[in-house]
C-alpha cells in the first residue's frame, strides 16, 4: 500500500470523529446565523449592522481562542481542548434562549467563537501531525463538516421559523453538541490508544519559546506579512457574504425564504462539500499557487452576485461562490505548513487563525453597514469583490518551502518535516 493510502487507512477513525465535532461546533451555528439575523431584526428592530456584530463578537473571541488553543495544543496536546470546545458550543447555543437584548446576544456569539476556534485549531494541528502527503485532502474531508451544516440548515430554519421563535430553534440545536459531539470524543479517546497518544502529545521543539518570541521570529520575513494580509482580506470577504447571503437574496433580489433561498443555500453548501475535498487535493498538488487561484475565484464569485435576476444567473453565482468558499477554510493550514513547516505548528496556526478571525470579525458588520447606508448590498459587493482581487496579489510573490511537488513524490521524495524543500 502506498504512503498516501496508508495515511488515510490508519487515520480514518479520527477523521470521522473530527467530522462530527466540526459539524456541531462550527457547521450548525455558522449556517444558522444568516437565518437568525432577519428573525432578530423583525423581533427586536435591530439593524443589519447590529445583528452582524454578533459575528464580530464571535470571531474576535475566536481569534484569541485560536491563538491560545494553538499554544495549548503545542504544550499539552489536543485531548482536553477539543472536549472544552465541544461543550462550550452547546452552552453558547442554549444561551440564545435569553438573548432578548444585544449584550446577551453578543455574549452567546462570543462563546460560539470560543467553541469553534478551539475545535478547529486543535483539528488543524492534529491533522498536520498525522498527514504528510495528504494533509490538504484530509483537512478538506474533515472541514466538509462545515458545509454539511449548510446543506441541512437552509431546510431546517425556514420551516421551523414558521412555528417557533428563532431563539428556541438555536437552543434546540445545542443538543447535537451535548448528545453527539461530546460523547463521540470521549468514547474515541477511551478506545483508541494510538490516537490518544498522538492527540495528547505536545509538539516537538516548543519548550522555552513564548508566542511573542515565535511571532517576532516568523514576522521578520516580508512573506509573513503578505500571507497574513491575504488571509485577513479573503476571510473578511468570504464571511461577509456567508453571513449576509440570505438577506442579500431576500431583500435585494426579492427571493422567497422557504423556496428559492432554501434550495440555493443548500446547493451552495453541497458544492462547498465537494470543493473542500477538491481544493485540499488541488492545494496538495499546486501549493500556494493553487491557493492564489482560489482567492481570485472568490473575487469572481462576488461580482457574479450583482446580475442575479433569475434561476440561470442565481445558479452561476451559487456554483462559483460554492467552489470558492470551499477552498477558503482549507487554505490556512496548507499555507502554514507549506511555508513555515512543522516546528511549533500550533503556535504558527494560532497566529494565522488570528488573521482569519479578525477578517471574519471585520467583514460582516462593515458589509451590513454598507447595506444600511446605501439601502442595498450592491456597493458592498463591488467593494468586497475588489478586496478579494487585491488578496490574490499578496500571494503571487510567495513560494512554498516545505512542500514537494507531485513529480518529486513519484520519484520517492516525501515532504520534509523540518527542512525546506530544495528550490
C-alpha angles and dihedrals in degrees: 000000000000121000091249093054092044090057092055095042095050097043106036095106090061090048091055094051092042089053092055092047094049091045095056098033099041113008101050098047095037093056092040095059097072089056093045094055098066092043092050091049090051094047100044105017094242120161129242090258093049096051091044090055085076087074089048091056089044096052099037089058087041090058092054092043093049091052093047094044092050089056092046092050090051092049104032108014128246105279100097098030090060093048093049091048094051094048095046090053091059091048091050094054091047090052091067087076086078097039097116091130134042099252093057090041090055093043090057089049091051091053090050088055092052091050098047094045093048092053098041095043091052093045093050091054094044093049091047089054095049101040127056102157101027102035094125094046093047093047090047092053093049093046094050081084088079091056092047085061086057092050093055106033099060088061097041100048104050091049095044094046089063092061106023143041114259093240092059092049095055090044090054090052089060088077089077091067095046099040102034117013100045095043091046092055094046092049092046093051091047096050105037112066095176094052092042089057093049095044094046097044119105118236120266122255095017103116118108096015122107124207090249092053091048091048091051090050098052096035093063088081121084088220091065092060093045091051093044092049093049092049092049094050098047091044090055092049097043096047094044090058093041093053095044107034092100094054091041092056094038100046106024098035100030095231125161117256098216096037120032098014093049095056093037092052092046092048089049090055095044090054088047090056092056092040094055092055092039094047091049089054089045093050092049088059103036102024116190094358088059091051091051089054091055091050089056090047088055090057091050091049092055093051090049088064093066099071096042107137108135144007096292097051091040091054092050090051094046096046097049092039091051094050093047093046091050091062097047100076093042095051101075100059090046093048090047097050097038095050106027101028130215101302108114088350092167093056093045094049089046091055091048090046088058088059090049095049094044088054091047089050096048100040106063102045093047089049089049091048090053089052091050091048099046099029095240142044098251098098090048091051091054093046095046094045089054091049091054089052090053090050089057090060093055092066099047095086093046120099124187118252102182101046136095120208121237090252091056091046090056086057089056101261115138128202109273120244099215112357125076117253116253114270 
